[in-house]
C-alpha cells in the first residue's frame, strides 16, 4: 500500500508539473528580442566577407598565373 501511494504521489506531481509547463509554453517561446536584434544587412555582409576570404587565394593564384603567362620564358 505504501509503495503504491509513493508511486501515485510521484507520478501525480510529475504530471502536474508537466501540465503547468505545457500550459505556460502553449504559445511557444517568444524569440522577438533575439530576432529583432539581428539586422539582415549585417548577416548578408558577414556572409559575403567570409565568401571573399575563401575566394581570395584562388583569385590570387589565377591572377599570378595569368600575369606570368604574359611574359616569355
ZAMARGU-4260 file (C-alpha; in steps of 0.2 Angstrom, whole numbers, plus 5000, padded with zeros to 4 digits):
<rodrens>
0) 5000/5000/5000 | 5014/5012/5004 | 5023/5009/4988 | 5008/5012/4978 | 5005/5028/4987
5) 5023/5034/4984 | 5021/5030/4965 | 5005/5039/4964 | 5012/5054/4973 | 5027/5054/4961
10) 5018/5052/4945 | 5004/5064/4951 | 5017/5078/4955 | 5026/5074/4938 | 5010/5076/4928
15) 5005/5091/4937 | 5022/5100/4933 | 5021/5094/4915 | 5004/5101/4913 | 5009/5118/4921
20) 5024/5118/4910 | 5014/5114/4894 | 5001/5127/4898 | 5014/5141/4901 | 5023/5137/4884
25) 5007/5133/4874 | 5010/5149/4863 | 5029/5145/4861 | 5044/5154/4867 | 5045/5172/4862
30) 5061/5175/4852 | 5057/5193/4847 | 5071/5201/4856 | 5084/5189/4848 | 5077/5191/4831
35) 5074/5209/4831 | 5092/5212/4837 | 5099/5204/4821 | 5099/5215/4805 | 5098/5206/4788
40) 5111/5218/4780 | 5123/5213/4794 | 5121/5195/4791 | 5122/5197/4772 | 5138/5207/4774
45) 5146/5194/4786 | 5142/5180/4773 | 5149/5190/4759 | 5165/5194/4769 | 5168/5175/4773
50) 5165/5171/4755 | 5178/5184/4749 | 5190/5177/4761 | 5188/5160/4755 | 5189/5165/4737
55) 5204/5177/4738 | 5218/5163/4737 | 5210/5156/4721 | 5209/5173/4713 | 5227/5177/4718
60) 5233/5161/4710 | 5223/5164/4694 | 5230/5182/4693 | 5248/5177/4696 | 5247/5163/4683
65) 5238/5175/4670 | 5251/5188/4673 | 5266/5176/4672 | 5259/5169/4655 | 5261/5187/4648
70) 5280/5186/4650 | 5291/5175/4639 | 5301/5162/4647
</rodrens>
